[in-house]
Amino acid sequence: MKKFSAILVFFLMFSYAFVGIQSSSASVAQNDAELNFPENIVFSLDLKSADNVAQVKLHYGTIRDACGTVSALAYPEFTTGSSINALWEWNMLQSGGEPPGTTIWWQWEYIDQQGKSEFTDKKEILWLDDIHDWKLLEDGLIRFHYYENDIEYATTLKDAAVEALNHLHEDIGMLPDQPVDLYIYSSTQDMLDAVFYVPGWTGGLAYPDYNILIIGIDPDNLEWGQNTEAHELTHVLVGDYTFSCLGSTPTWLSEGLAVYGEGGASSFEAAFFQQNVKADTVMSFSVLSGGFSEDPDIADLSYSQSFFMVDYLIQTYGKEKMLSLLQRIKAGDAIDEALQYAYGFDLAGFQTEWRSYYDLPAWDEVSQQNLQNPTPVPTIIPIQGIDSQVVPSDPVALQSTPVAQPTQSSVSANGIVDWLSRNLILILVIIGVNCLLLIVIMLLVRQKGAK
Ligand SMILES: [Zn+2]
């Protein structure tokens, strides 16, 4: 028995030694990520006893709904030797940025001279600023993050989010499949500082793939904040319900539902919409299927009209058909097919029926084309937030200025050119008179000199 034990011990020692020879000699001394929110994140690796390492790769990505595994690969430069230091910067300005609150993961791969690769442990980090002292309130499927030093502000807005979720469940039958993270900034500017490439009038943003929404809510603007929460929460839910690798949800549908989730158009929005119905200046359904204009006035009509399109479908045909429309989009149907399946008409047919409901003549694509040239919003943003805080209070003024004003610099440059061309003759006369005076003075001086 003793003899057998000795053989076993020897065998085990031998096999450990054998495994030791086979494994890479490198060991991980340091493996970190440093956030410079919102500009970049720097991943760094320090490998000791790494003589045999020939290549280093970085695998990284975010935790979100995606079509298959989304993993980016970087080949950082590194110094060879007994100790290897590798650095890789993920530049958010170039990639378009990730929403605050995103979980970022990374994993290093190092490959030896024989082509054998090894991986470090997969690590995660929360992509969020450290300027604000973030606090958390949890309630059911709502995770409410805030930093405003006012518990009443926080509970009011948290309760409004919970209520909005219940209301959406009862009204349209939608419920999120995972908790939703709300990051509430104390001002619009604080929020805009945390994201890139969004229109200046954006008040909130929903990221349905991440189950995250961000809003800037001033403590003096709580009512607006509650509406916006409901709006953006609806986006997250619609995103969950329509997430598809094959197609996309038309903007009128997601924004119309979001306004529906808010509790409908405000009296101002409804009046503005009715004005446009009266003047037959409502927008084309196909235009509203793409990105909304950056111009606040056109955006306002886009949002309110989208609501009245969705509201017509829900009031006329019920919430079950709306859910079936969303399911068809999730299954990959284009909007024409999905509408046909749920309602028996395509987008053009829907437009005809809706316009006749408002006593408007059938859509004339050609004559309307020149009226509506939308400026598309940057496509890098998952879904645009509504909620301009700069909505003018006068609906007539809205209609009279449908085009963006030129910027200050072009106004002043054009102004000088205009003024010069208008006063050309006057300028020439002044120059002529001055020349004459100069000649007279010179003649007088000469005469004096001659005397
Ligand atoms: Zn929206």
Residues whose N, C-alpha, C, O or C-beta is under 5 A from the ligand:
A	BS01	ZN	E255 A258 Q384 G385 I386
